[in-house]
Amino acid sequence: MRRARDGYSYQPVPRVPTDEVLEHENERMAQELSGKISSLKDISIELGNEVRYQEKLIRGLDDDVDRSSGFLGKTMGRVLKLGKGNHNYYIFYLFLFSIFIFFVLYIVLKLR
């Protein structure tokens, strides 16, 4: 009586499972495992597809960077070559061109 009052409930002694019950349990667990394996297979296939797509994007980006760095290198070489030349009139020509542009803009804006 004391055990029932302290929250103790009766637990029957477990029966020894039969071969049929064990076989059924193994089949159920094998089906669950098969489902999990197929899920993992689908996930790994999707990961492979995503990796191939990302690799393609990175390769394209790498090619673009190589092309732009080559273009930038050629441009810098031309600028350095231009700076080393004996033509000191480039700044003077640039100044005259900017004055001409400002003059044309002044006339166009004044006529409106």
C-alpha positions, 0 to 999 in steps of 0.5 A, spaced: 500 500 500 505 504 501 508 504 494 501 506 491 501 512 495 508 514 493 506 515 486 509 508 484 505 504 479 505 497 477 510 495 471 508 488 468 515 484 467 516 485 459 515 479 455 520 476 451 519 478 444 517 472 439 521 472 432 515 474 428 515 481 432 522 482 432 522 480 424 516 486 424 520 491 428 527 489 423 522 491 417 520 497 420 527 500 422 529 497 415 524 502 411 526 508 416 533 507 414 532 506 407 528 513 407 533 516 411 538 514 406 534 516 400 533 523 403 541 523 404 542 521 397 538 527 394 541 532 399 548 530 396 546 530 389 543 537 390 549 539 394 554 536 388 549 540 383 550 547 387 558 546 388 558 545 380 554 551 379 558 555 384 565 553 381 562 555 374 561 562 377 567 562 380 571 560 374 567 566 370 569 571 375 576 569 375 576 570 367 573 576 368 578 579 373 584 576 369 581 580 363 580 586 367 587 586 370 590 585 363 587 591 361 588 595 367 596 593 366 596 595 359 592 602 360 597 603 366 603 602 361 600 607 356 599 612 362 606 611 364 609 612 357 605 618 356 608 621 363 615 619 361 615 623 354 617 630 352 611 633 351 609 638 356 604 641 352 598 636 355 596 640 361 596 646 357 592 643 351 587 640 357 587 647 360 585 650 353 580 645 352 576 646 359 576 653 358 573 652 351 568 647 354 566 652 359 565 658 354 560 653 350 556 652 356 556 659 358 553 661 351 548 655 351 545 657 358 545 664 356 541 663 350 536 660 353 
